Amino acid sequence: MKALFNDFLRIWVKWGLSIYFSRIEVSGTNRIPRNTPIIIIANHQNALLDPLLIATVTGMKPYFLARADLFKKPLFAKLLSIIQLIPVFRIRDGLSSISGNQESFSRCEDLLAKNQSILIFPEGNHSLRRNARPLSKGFTRIAFGAMGKHTSLPLSILPFGISYEAHQKVGAAVRVEVGKPILVSSYLNDSRGLTKTAYKALKELTVHIPDEGYEESLISLKENHIPLTSPEKVRDFLSGQQPIHSPNQEFSSVKKIRWLTLLLHWPLWLVWKRARKKIKDPVFYGTFKFVIGLVGCPLYYIFIILLSWLLGYGIVGFLFALAAFFSLIMYTKI
């Protein structure tokens, strides 16, 4: 039942992501090792959307390391365990709680010994800034711990780069790129060397705008219509190469479709407006929009159909729901 539930959830989320984003580009999947233990590392810019993309568009079924405070409520902790989340404690959770990582890391090591994959975001936090941040040592600790228990384990670090056209906008594009596997045995217990190699890989796989002059660089990239889902084109532009201009023009018909979509989904728009006031971290805006759409849209359509049927206008409710759904598709794909 657990596997069946996860398969259903993965299909549902993948379908939702395909609608939420205008385009999902995936490259480098041929680099993913098969039937071998993997620690997946990725940049972290868009809260829950980051792991959902990796878990659905690549065909992998990783376990996830997630912050421990999400597991405080027993019922919620049980649900998180079912969907393969493992708690990881941070210093901000209290020094006394750090010891809990030993159990979590030990579980990760045992899973790797069974050729499973573990997903971790080694930057240790999330940020809307488009650059690779310094990596914590948690992933190397797990890697060397697993190798210590199983010396012949063919363990690899697999870097992923995620680049968003717009983090918080429905109907924007995203690119997921898989890097080359990094064989842990090549570094023995050289934690610093492994961390340095992993950071370099992440920096190449994602859009990286240096902190110095960040805001000016970002404005210039947008003004010159450089695709923010392309690490290569961003690097070329920042290094001084002249871009080929291809300005985006938003026609009046496009704006009309977007207003129509908002009109047909106004209850969900109100839910978002109310939720937004309670979200303290803007990094979660995209996540909440996605979840509201993933759960709210089907329930909204069903409610409209049932209400219309009870009032004797079943066909009207069905046509309204159909029109609302297709307007949403057009909204995200134009």
C-alpha positions in Angstrom: 0.0 0.0 0.0 2.9 2.4 0.8 4.5 1.8 -2.6 1.1 2.2 -4.4 0.4 5.4 -2.5 3.8 6.9 -3.4 3.3 5.9 -7.1 -0.1 7.5 -7.2 1.2 10.7 -5.5 4.2 10.8 -7.9 2.0 10.6 -10.9 -0.4 13.2 -9.5 2.4 15.6 -8.6 4.1 15.1 -12.0 0.8 15.9 -13.8 0.4 19.0 -11.6 3.9 20.2 -12.3 3.4 19.8 -16.0 0.5 22.2 -15.8 2.0 24.6 -13.2 5.2 25.2 -15.4 5.0 26.4 -19.0 7.9 24.2 -19.8 10.1 21.7 -17.9 13.4 21.1 -19.6 15.3 18.0 -18.4 18.8 17.1 -19.6 21.5 14.7 -18.6 19.3 11.8 -17.4 21.6 9.4 -19.3 24.2 10.2 -16.6 22.1 8.7 -13.8 23.7 5.5 -12.6 21.4 2.5 -12.5 21.2 -0.1 -9.7 23.8 1.6 -7.6 23.7 3.7 -4.4 23.4 7.5 -5.0 23.5 10.6 -2.9 21.7 13.3 -4.9 22.7 16.9 -4.2 21.0 20.0 -5.6 20.9 23.7 -5.3 17.9 24.9 -3.2 16.0 28.0 -4.3 12.3 27.2 -4.4 11.3 25.3 -1.2 9.2 22.2 -1.9 9.2 22.6 -5.7 12.9 21.6 -5.8 12.5 18.1 -4.4 9.2 17.5 -6.2 10.8 18.2 -9.6 13.8 15.9 -8.9 11.5 13.1 -7.7 9.1 13.3 -10.7 10.9 14.3 -13.8 13.9 12.0 -13.6 12.2 8.6 -12.9 14.1 8.3 -9.6 12.5 7.5 -6.3 14.8 9.0 -3.7 14.5 9.3 0.1 14.6 13.0 1.2 16.3 14.6 4.1 14.0 17.3 5.5 14.3 19.6 8.5 13.3 17.9 11.7 10.8 20.5 12.9 8.4 19.2 10.3 8.2 16.0 12.2 7.0 17.4 15.6 3.4 16.3 15.2 3.1 12.4 15.4 0.5 12.1 12.7 2.3 14.4 10.3 5.6 12.6 11.1 3.9 9.3 10.1 2.8 10.8 6.8 6.2 12.2 6.0 7.8 8.8 6.8 5.4 7.2 4.3 6.5 9.5 1.5 10.2 8.7 2.3 11.2 11.8 4.3 14.0 11.5 6.9 14.4 14.2 9.6 17.7 16.1 9.8 18.5 18.3 12.8 20.1 21.7 12.5 22.0 23.8 15.1 19.1 26.3 15.1 16.9 23.4 16.4 19.1 23.3 19.6 22.5 21.7 20.3 20.9 18.9 22.3 18.9 17.8 19.2 21.9 17.5 16.9 22.5 14.0 18.3 19.3 12.9 16.6 21.2 13.1 13.3 23.2 10.0 14.2 20.0 7.9 13.8 19.0 9.6 10.6 22.5 9.3 9.0 22.7 5.7 10.1 19.4 5.0 8.3 20.7 6.8 5.2 23.8 4.6 5.3 21.7 1.4 5.5 19.5 2.6 2.6 22.6 3.3 0.5 23.8 -0.2 1.2 20.6 -1.4 -0.4 21.2 0.6 -3.6 18.7 3.3 -2.7 19.1 7.0 -3.4 19.1 9.9 -0.9 18.3 13.5 -1.8 19.9 16.3 0.2 20.3 20.0 -0.3 23.8 20.6 1.0 23.5 24.4 1.0 21.6 24.0 4.2 18.9 26.6 3.5 17.0 28.0 0.6 17.1 31.4 -1.1 15.6 33.1 -4.2 19.1 34.4 -5.1 20.3 32.8 -8.3 23.7 31.4 -7.3 25.3 28.4 -5.7 26.0 28.9 -2.0 28.7 27.2 0.2 27.9 23.6 1.0 27.6 22.0 4.4 29.4 18.8 5.2 26.3 16.7 5.9 26.4 14.8 2.6 30.1 13.9 2.9 29.5 12.6 6.4 26.7 10.3 5.1 28.9 9.3 2.2 32.0 8.4 4.2 29.8 6.8 6.9 28.3 4.5 4.3 31.7 3.7 2.8 33.0 3.0 6.3 30.4 0.3 6.9 30.6 -1.1 3.4 34.1 -0.5 2.0 33.3 -1.9 -1.5 30.1 0.2 -2.0 30.1 1.9 -5.4 28.6 5.1 -4.0 28.3 8.2 -6.2 27.4 11.8 -5.5 25.1 12.9 -8.3 24.7 16.8 -8.7 21.5 18.3 -10.0 21.1 21.9 -11.1 17.7 23.6 -11.1 17.2 26.9 -12.8 13.9 28.8 -12.7 12.7 31.4 -15.2 10.7 32.9 -12.3 10.5 31.3 -8.9 7.1 32.6 -7.8 5.2 32.8 -11.1 2.7 30.3 -12.4 3.4 29.5 -16.0 7.1 30.1 -16.0 9.8 27.7 -17.3 12.2 25.6 -15.4 15.3 23.5 -16.3 16.6 20.5 -14.4 20.1 19.3 -15.4 21.8 16.2 -14.2 25.6 16.4 -13.8 28.3 13.7 -14.0 28.4 11.3 -11.0 31.3 11.8 -8.6 32.7 8.5 -7.3 33.1 8.8 -3.5 35.9 6.2 -3.4 38.1 8.5 -5.5 38.2 10.9 -2.5 38.8 8.4 0.3 38.2 10.5 3.4 39.0 13.8 1.7 35.9 15.7 2.8 37.2 19.1 1.7 38.1 17.8 -1.7 34.7 16.1 -2.2 32.9 19.2 -1.1 35.0 21.4 -3.4 34.3 19.1 -6.4 30.6 19.0 -5.6 30.3 22.7 -5.3 32.0 23.3 -8.6 29.6 20.9 -10.3 26.5 22.6 -8.8 27.9 26.0 -9.8 28.2 24.8 -13.5 24.8 23.2 -13.6 22.7 26.1 -12.4 22.5 29.8 -13.1 25.1 31.5 -11.0 25.1 35.3 -10.6 28.0 36.5 -8.3 27.0 38.3 -5.1 29.0 41.3 -6.1 26.7 43.5 -8.3 24.0 40.8 -8.1 21.0 43.1 -8.5 22.5 45.0 -11.3 23.5 41.8 -13.1 20.0 40.4 -12.7 18.4 43.5 -14.1 20.7 43.5 -17.0 20.0 39.8 -17.8 16.3 40.5 -17.8 16.6 43.6 -19.9 18.6 41.7 -22.5 16.1 38.8 -22.4 18.7 36.2 -21.4 16.9 33.0 -20.5 17.3 32.5 -16.8 16.9 28.8 -17.2 20.2 28.6 -19.2 23.4 28.5 -17.1 25.5 28.6 -20.3 23.8 31.7 -21.8 23.9 33.5 -18.4 27.6 32.8 -18.0 28.3 34.0 -21.6 26.4 37.2 -21.0 28.1 37.9 -17.7 31.5 37.2 -19.2 30.9 40.0 -21.8 29.6 38.1 -24.8 26.9 40.0 -26.8 23.5 38.3 -26.6 21.1 37.8 -29.5 18.1 39.8 -28.6 14.7 38.1 -28.7 12.4 40.4 -26.7 9.2 38.9 -25.3 6.0 40.6 -26.3 2.8 40.1 -24.4 -0.1 40.5 -26.8 -3.5 41.8 -25.6 -5.1 38.3 -26.3 -2.6 36.8 -23.9 -3.6 39.2 -21.1 -7.3 38.5 -21.8 -6.8 34.8 -21.3 -5.0 35.4 -18.0 -7.8 37.7 -16.7 -10.4 35.1 -17.8 -8.5 32.3 -15.9 -8.5 34.5 -12.8 -12.2 35.2 -13.2 -13.1 31.5 -13.6 -10.9 30.5 -10.6 -11.7 33.5 -8.3 -12.3 31.4 -5.1 -8.8 29.8 -5.4 -7.4 33.3 -6.0 -8.9 34.5 -2.8 -7.5 31.4 -1.0 -4.0 32.4 -2.2 -4.4 36.0 -1.2 -5.4 34.9 2.3 -2.6 32.4 2.6 0.0 34.8 1.3 -0.6 37.1 4.3 0.4 34.3 6.6 3.6 33.1 4.8 6.6 34.6 6.4 9.2 33.4 3.9 8.6 34.5 0.3 10.6 31.4 -0.9 7.4 29.4 -0.1 5.1 31.5 -2.4 5.6 29.1 -5.3 5.1 26.1 -3.2 1.8 27.4 -1.8 0.6 28.4 -5.3 1.3 24.9 -6.5 -0.3 23.1 -3.6 -3.4 25.3 -3.9 -3.7 24.4 -7.6 -2.9 20.7 -7.1 -5.5 20.2 -4.4 -7.8 23.1 -4.9 -8.5 22.9 -8.6 -9.8 19.3 -8.7 -12.0 20.0 -5.6 -13.2 23.3 -7.1 -14.2 21.6 -10.4 -16.0 18.7 -8.6 -17.8 21.2 -6.3 -19.1 23.2 -9.3 -20.2 20.1 -11.2 -22.0 18.6 -8.1 -23.7 21.9 -7.2 -24.9 22.4 -10.8 -26.2 18.8 -10.8 -28.1 19.3 -7.6 -29.7 22.5 -9.0 -30.6 20.7 -12.2 -28.0 22.3 -14.4 -25.4 19.5 -14.5 -24.3 20.1 -18.1 -23.7 23.8 -17.3 -21.4 22.9 -14.3 -19.5 20.4 -16.4 -19.0 22.9 -19.2 -17.9 25.6 -16.7 -15.4 23.2 -15.1 -14.1 22.2 -18.5 -13.7 25.8 -19.6 -11.9 26.7 -16.4 -9.5 23.8 -16.8 -8.6 24.6 -20.4 -8.2 28.3 -19.5 -5.7 27.3 -16.9 -3.8 25.2 -19.4 -3.7 28.1 -21.8 -2.7 30.5 -19.0 0.4 28.4 -18.1 1.5 27.5 -21.6 1.3 30.9 -23.4 
